[in-house]
Every structure is written in C-alpha cells, then in structure tokens.
C-alpha cells in the first residue's frame, strides 16, 4: 500500500527540498516510485493503475498537500527535450504547482487532470513571475510556476519540455472547505472609521474579507512586514486559476496560495496585498494591515513603491466581470489617493531589477499598470489588461467624488532624512520623507558642512562618502517641486562621516622597562592622520597618550619595573578627527 506523504513541518520557517535518491522523493514517502512509475500509455485505463498518490495534512492544518520530487522513474524521457509521466491517480486535489532551484533553466510544463472521471484537455502551467525583490530577504533559492486551481481532481499527467531541472517538484494541494468559507459578506467596517474618511474627504476603504475571514494560519508566515515609504503604483495581476470556482471555493483558494508561497517558495507571506474574486469581493492578502503601504512579493523589481492586486482567475481566456473591475478600481483609488497619485497618469519609477528592466533604471509607467508592463509575462491576461483603462477611469472618478482636487501647496508629513552608514566608502541614501501630492518631483543636493559638495551631482539621491568627508558633517538638501505650486526645500539632519583606522604597536623591553610605540593609521590613500588619544594598558599600569601626527609612545617600568614573564598589552583608541579603530590586545614577553 502506498504511504501517505506528509508535507514539511508547517510550523517552521521554510521547508527544504530533499535530495532525490533514485529520482523520486515524496517528502517522507520514498518507495512510491516502484509502484506507480510506468511508461506513458502503458495502461489505457487510468483508473486501474493501483493505489493513488495520497495528499495529507500536517498537524491541525486543513490544507492537504503532497510535494513529490519528479525524477527518471516518475518522469521519464520520451523524446529529445521531452519528458512525460503516465496518468497518475491521486487522492483529491484541486491546486497544482511546480518548483525547482532558481539557478536551473526553466522548463515548459503542461498538465491534464482527471475531473469527475474524465481526463480534461492539456493546459499550460505558466512560469511564476510574481516574486520578492532581490534585497527583500524573502525566498529560499526556489522558483517555480503559478499555482493553478483546477477544481476537485483525482488524477494528473505531466509533460515537460526544454529541460527537466534537478529538484523539479510537483506540488498538489487541496484546502478543505470550512463552514465560514460560504459566508456572504465580511464583517461591516466601523461606522466611526467611515465617518472619519468622509469628513477628511478621503476615498473610503472598500469592504473586504480579512485574513481571519479566509483562515490564514499565522504560524506559516515569518518575519515582520516591511512598510514602504510611499505608493506610486498599483500593479494588477491574475492568478491563472480556472474561472469556474464558486463563492465557497475562494477562501480555500487563498489558503492554498498562502501555503504555496510560504511553504514551497519560502516567501515570508502571501505575495499579493489584495485579491479580488470573480464576484467582485475583495480579500486582504499580505499581513501588516490593509491601510498601510505593506511591501508585497508580486511584481519583481517594483514592489518597493507599490501595492499589488491579483484577480482570481485566468483572464487570458475569460473576460472580467463589471463587479470585479469595480472592486479593483475601489482598492486602487483608496490606496493611491493619500499619496496624490493620478490613476490615469504615468509616473517615473526606479527598477530594483526585473527580467524587463535592470536594477537602477528609471522607467515611466502607468500609475495603474498590468504585470506585463514591468516583467516579461502575459499577466494579467489579455482580457483584463484590455480593461485597465476602464479601471483607471473608475478609480479617478472615485477620487474626484472624495474631493480629490489638486492641493494648493506641497505638504510634508514626514521630513527628509539620510539613511546608511556614515563611513568612508559607504553609500548614503537620501529619503525624501512623505509628502502630498505624492507626484511632486524630488531633487537632491549633497552638502559638506552646509556647502554643496563639488561633483556630487544634483538630482542624485545617493552619495558615496569620500576622504575629504572624514571628520566633516554631511547633509542633503531635498527640493520638492510641482508645476503651479510653491517649491518646498528641506535640509536633512547632518551625519558625521568617519573612517576605519587600525592600531599598529611596536614593543621593546629592557631591564624591566617596556616601551610601547603606537601608530594609528587611516585607510589606504587617506593622507589625513588620525588624532585624539590612545590608552595603553599593561597589567595595572594605564597610560593615556595624545597622538601627534598619528603616533605616540610611552615607557612603563621607569619607577617600578615590570616583572619578567608574559603579559597582556591592550591599546584602546578613543577616536578623533573622524577616525575609529577596534581595540588591540596582544601578548608580550618581558625577559629576565
């Protein structure tokens, strides 16, 4: 009898892909291959192939899962650059995905599923283009496909073309339906919050299902949500699921995506900030609070100044409903309005590195765009992408109704600042703070002791500390401008720029007297010599010396000789002139 295959421990941070011995690992169920791996087409009756591959749940989770490594026994080569399984019976599953190591070439994958006893047509499983940004700390060196919802199925057949990566893993999921999954609407928002938004002439927060409503197991996520400084864009996606799901299926669909993102891909949480179903209902995705500008993992290279909305379905083949478009527009208007963004406009955004725009490149993009505008993907599907102009119009209309007229002044709500470590050679970055309207342009002027630094380049938000900055105070003048409004200029608090130095000691001893010569040296290429004081400690003796041209010396034992033997010498530099150095400890020997 085939053993069930437990999923990795879902209370832990991230599961590890386990090495495949003999080409197959069903994470905890080695030995399945000899009973299920035949050759494609060996048996015309897919229902008579023996025991199925079994999904199982971990602990008190109601998401049943199977993570199955696909090697030669299950996925044999059937031609040049082609691999295919036979028709594999399974216990009930409703979601399918594939993962592999991110450094491996991406395969082209198709599946067909057995639904209600009938094998369905082949369908592609698109490669995943939603992803955290490289510097986010999310991920476990694994990539894969989108997670595809196919409905309740009890069989699967897989075709792979191009390459079959080592570590290619099939992921089957089946979230059980809960009683609350069929609730008609989320809890109503507080009357006080709605009245406050009206009084402040803000676009109201749309009604939405919370994470608790869809049943998020908060043990699966990890880390603390990252909060973006601003929101410049709304990125629209689709989940590439089948479009015939029911209202009662949606909460389970979201739980399945959450499990795949956190436990298979190693992300800290569900990648999307919000999801919208085909009935026009809104679901909170990533944790951190829907009102806050939480950084998601949905648009590689562009997560740092945006929010991400994914519409549940495949809109390469289906047309989104009017209710769905209205919901997307409602989220977009609500998230963009506080930052003064224009839903029908364009905005300049700096890429953090995608497969379409390299890191550091500034590109002009629609404020509300489709995933394909930033990455090489068909997402959000041609039919949803074609409706984005309508989404922009509806979002702009909501902002106008809320009193979204152009402000008369630029208002700073959070002052500009400098981030980074103020050391020679390190990069300082200007943070413009928060302000409205959010589409005001930002320019920069780096200052040394209050005066412009020659060659620092206006309009550049970063500055690498130079030798001349050592011991000086560096700040940044930040100018906010927008046509028709008075310019606003801020100067950040200054930082003291330092440099790492090193302590060199030369020790001689004669007749119980120990002479210590100390030199504090700056980094290579820096002519300026460190100043300040050093403390020399030998046993109970302490000498504090003032550096002259970076050097000092003292003799210990003039009045009371140092006894023969080994001693610990410590030299501490108090810092000065912008230099700092770690304490130096060494062992010396005093002869008889």
ChimeraX attribute file (.defattr): number of C-alpha atoms within 10 A of each C-alpha:
attribute: neighborCount
match mode: 1-to-1
recipient: residues
	/A:1	8
	/A:2	16
	/A:3	16
	/A:4	20
	/A:5	23
	/A:6	20
	/A:7	24
	/A:8	20
	/A:9	15
	/A:10	20
	/A:11	16
	/A:12	12
	/A:13	17
	/A:14	21
	/A:15	18
	/A:16	15
	/A:17	21
	/A:18	13
	/A:19	13
	/A:20	18
	/A:21	11
	/A:22	12
	/A:23	18
	/A:24	27
	/A:25	24
	/A:26	26
	/A:27	22
	/A:28	16
	/A:29	19
	/A:30	19
	/A:31	15
	/A:32	22
	/A:33	20
	/A:34	11
	/A:35	13
	/A:36	21
	/A:37	19
	/A:38	19
	/A:39	17
	/A:40	19
	/A:41	12
	/A:42	11
	/A:43	13
	/A:44	10
	/A:45	9
	/A:46	19
	/A:47	17
	/A:48	10
	/A:49	18
	/A:50	13
	/A:51	17
	/A:52	22
	/A:53	23
	/A:54	22
	/A:55	23
	/A:56	18
	/A:57	22
	/A:58	15
	/A:59	11
	/A:60	8
	/A:61	12
	/A:62	17
	/A:63	20
	/A:64	23
	/A:65	28
	/A:66	29
	/A:67	25
	/A:68	27
	/A:69	28
	/A:70	24
	/A:71	22
	/A:72	17
	/A:73	18
	/A:74	25
	/A:75	26
	/A:76	22
	/A:77	20
	/A:78	14
	/A:79	9
	/A:80	9
	/A:81	12
	/A:82	17
	/A:83	21
	/A:84	23
	/A:85	25
	/A:86	22
	/A:87	27
	/A:88	24
	/A:89	23
	/A:90	19
	/A:91	19
	/A:92	21
	/A:93	27
	/A:94	22
	/A:95	24
	/A:96	26
	/A:97	24
	/A:98	28
	/A:99	26
	/A:100	25
	/A:101	19
	/A:102	14
	/A:103	10
	/A:104	15
	/A:105	13
	/A:106	21
	/A:107	22
	/A:108	17
	/A:109	22
	/A:110	16
	/A:111	18
	/A:112	18
	/A:113	27
	/A:114	23
	/A:115	17
	/A:116	12
	/A:117	12
	/A:118	12
	/A:119	17
	/A:120	13
	/A:121	9
	/A:122	13
	/A:123	13
	/A:124	15
	/A:125	20
	/A:126	21
	/A:127	19
	/A:128	19
	/A:129	23
	/A:130	25
	/A:131	23
	/A:132	23
	/A:133	23
	/A:134	14
	/A:135	9
	/A:136	15
	/A:137	11
	/A:138	19
	/A:139	22
	/A:140	18
	/A:141	11
	/A:142	18
	/A:143	24
	/A:144	23
	/A:145	21
	/A:146	22
	/A:147	26
	/A:148	25
	/A:149	26
	/A:150	20
	/A:151	24
	/A:152	16
	/A:153	21
	/A:154	23
	/A:155	24
	/A:156	22
	/A:157	19
	/A:158	21
	/A:159	22
	/A:160	21
	/A:161	17
	/A:162	14
	/A:163	16
	/A:164	24
	/A:165	19
	/A:166	16
	/A:167	22
	/A:168	24
	/A:169	25
	/A:170	18
	/A:171	22
	/A:172	27
	/A:173	28
	/A:174	27
	/A:175	23
	/A:176	20
	/A:177	16
	/A:178	15
	/A:179	8
	/A:180	12
	/A:181	17
	/A:182	14
	/A:183	13
	/A:184	10
	/A:185	12
	/A:186	15
	/A:187	12
	/A:188	9
	/A:189	12
	/A:190	8
	/A:191	8
	/A:192	9
	/A:193	12
	/A:194	15
	/A:195	12
	/A:196	12
	/A:197	14
	/A:198	14
	/A:199	10
	/A:200	11
	/A:201	15
	/A:202	21
	/A:203	26
	/A:204	22
	/A:205	17
	/A:206	16
	/A:207	17
	/A:208	22
	/A:209	20
	/A:210	18
	/A:211	19
	/A:212	10
	/A:213	17
	/A:214	21
	/A:215	16
	/A:216	22
	/A:217	16
	/A:218	12
	/A:219	10
	/A:220	22
	/A:221	26
	/A:222	17
	/A:223	11
	/A:224	10
	/A:225	17
	/A:226	15
	/A:227	15
	/A:228	16
	/A:229	18
	/A:230	21
	/A:231	24
	/A:232	28
	/A:233	28
	/A:234	26
	/A:235	26
	/A:236	29
	/A:237	29
	/A:238	24
	/A:239	22
	/A:240	25
	/A:241	22
	/A:242	17
	/A:243	19
	/A:244	12
	/A:245	17
	/A:246	12
	/A:247	15
	/A:248	16
	/A:249	17
	/A:250	22
	/A:251	25
	/A:252	22
	/A:253	26
	/A:254	22
	/A:255	24
	/A:256	27
	/A:257	25
	/A:258	24
	/A:259	25
	/A:260	26
	/A:261	24
	/A:262	24
	/A:263	26
	/A:264	27
	/A:265	25
	/A:266	23
	/A:267	28
	/A:268	27
	/A:269	28
	/A:270	26
	/A:271	25
	/A:272	30
	/A:273	25
	/A:274	23
	/A:275	28
	/A:276	25
	/A:277	25
	/A:278	23
	/A:279	15
	/A:280	18
	/A:281	23
	/A:282	26
	/A:283	26
	/A:284	22
	/A:285	29
	/A:286	25
	/A:287	24
	/A:288	15
	/A:289	15
	/A:290	18
	/A:291	9
	/A:292	16
	/A:293	21
	/A:294	26
	/A:295	29
	/A:296	34
	/A:297	29
	/A:298	27
	/A:299	28
	/A:300	24
	/A:301	27
	/A:302	30
	/A:303	26
	/A:304	28
	/A:305	21
	/A:306	26
	/A:307	31
	/A:308	29
	/A:309	27
	/A:310	26
	/A:311	28
	/A:312	25
	/A:313	26
	/A:314	24
	/A:315	24
	/A:316	16
	/A:317	14
	/A:318	14
	/A:319	18
	/A:320	22
	/A:321	13
	/A:322	15
	/A:323	15
	/A:324	21
	/A:325	22
	/A:326	17
	/A:327	26
	/A:328	29
	/A:329	25
	/A:330	24
	/A:331	26
	/A:332	30
	/A:333	31
	/A:334	20
	/A:335	25
	/A:336	26
	/A:337	26
	/A:338	18
	/A:339	18
	/A:340	21
	/A:341	27
	/A:342	24
	/A:343	27
	/A:344	18
	/A:345	13
	/A:346	18
	/A:347	16
	/A:348	15
	/A:349	20
	/A:350	17
	/A:351	22
	/A:352	19
	/A:353	19
	/A:354	19
	/A:355	13
	/A:356	15
	/A:357	20
	/A:358	13
	/A:359	15
	/A:360	12
	/A:361	11
	/A:362	14
	/A:363	13
	/A:364	10
	/A:365	17
	/A:366	20
	/A:367	24
	/A:368	29
	/A:369	23
	/A:370	28
	/A:371	28
	/A:372	20
	/A:373	19
	/A:374	21
	/A:375	20
	/A:376	13
	/A:377	18
	/A:378	18
	/A:379	26
	/A:380	27
	/A:381	24
	/A:382	17
	/A:383	15
	/A:384	26
	/A:385	25
	/A:386	13
	/A:387	14
	/A:388	20
	/A:389	15
	/A:390	16
	/A:391	27
	/A:392	24
	/A:393	13
	/A:394	22
	/A:395	28
	/A:396	24
	/A:397	16
	/A:398	21
	/A:399	26
	/A:400	17
	/A:401	12
	/A:402	20
	/A:403	14
	/A:404	19
	/A:405	10
	/A:406	11
	/A:407	11
	/A:408	10
	/A:409	15
	/A:410	18
	/A:411	14
	/A:412	17
	/A:413	10
	/A:414	11
	/A:415	15
	/A:416	22
	/A:417	19
	/A:418	22
	/A:419	13
	/A:420	13
	/A:421	16
	/A:422	21
	/A:423	24
	/A:424	21
	/A:425	14
	/A:426	15
	/A:427	16
	/A:428	21
	/A:429	17
	/A:430	23
	/A:431	18
	/A:432	24
	/A:433	15
	/A:434	16
	/A:435	20
	/A:436	19
	/A:437	23
	/A:438	22
	/A:439	19
	/A:440	20
	/A:441	14
	/A:442	16
	/A:443	16
	/A:444	23
	/A:445	22
	/A:446	27
	/A:447	19
	/A:448	19
	/A:449	15
	/A:450	14
	/A:451	13
	/A:452	17
	/A:453	17
	/A:454	10
	/A:455	7
	/A:456	16
	/A:457	14
	/A:458	14
	/A:459	14
	/A:460	14
	/A:461	20
	/A:462	20
	/A:463	19
	/A:464	14
	/A:465	20
	/A:466	16
	/A:467	18
	/A:468	13
	/A:469	21
	/A:470	21
	/A:471	18
	/A:472	17
	/A:473	18
	/A:474	26
	/A:475	25
	/A:476	31
	/A:477	22
	/A:478	24
	/A:479	19
	/A:480	24
	/A:481	18
	/A:482	16
	/A:483	8
	/A:484	8
	/A:485	14
	/A:486	12
	/A:487	14
	/A:488	16
	/A:489	15
	/A:490	16
	/A:491	19
	/A:492	20
	/A:493	14
	/A:494	17
	/A:495	21
	/A:496	17
	/A:497	24
	/A:498	25
	/A:499	25
	/A:500	15
	/A:501	20
	/A:502	18
	/A:503	20
	/A:504	13
	/A:505	19
	/A:506	10
	/A:507	15
	/A:508	13
	/A:509	18
	/A:510	13
	/A:511	14
	/A:512	18
	/A:513	20
	/A:514	21
	/A:515	17
	/A:516	20
	/A:517	16
	/A:518	23
	/A:519	21
	/A:520	25
	/A:521	21
	/A:522	20
	/A:523	15
	/A:524	7
	/A:525	7
	/A:526	14
	/A:527	11
	/A:528	16
	/A:529	19
	/A:530	27
	/A:531	21
	/A:532	19
	/A:533	20
	/A:534	24
	/A:535	16
	/A:536	24
	/A:537	17
	/A:538	18
	/A:539	11
	/A:540	5
	/A:541	11
	/A:542	13
	/A:543	14
	/A:544	16
	/A:545	17
	/A:546	14
	/A:547	20
	/A:548	14
	/A:549	14
	/A:550	18
	/A:551	22
	/A:552	18
	/A:553	19
	/A:554	15
	/A:555	14
	/A:556	20
	/A:557	17
	/A:558	12
	/A:559	8
	/A:560	9
	/A:561	13
	/A:562	22
	/A:563	15
	/A:564	14
	/A:565	10
	/A:566	11
	/A:567	15
	/A:568	12
	/A:569	18
	/A:570	17
	/A:571	23
	/A:572	17
	/A:573	26
	/A:574	16
	/A:575	20
	/A:576	16
	/A:577	16
	/A:578	21
	/A:579	27
	/A:580	21
	/A:581	19
	/A:582	14
	/A:583	14
	/A:584	15
	/A:585	14
	/A:586	10
	/A:587	10
	/A:588	16
	/A:589	15
	/A:590	17
	/A:591	14
	/A:592	10
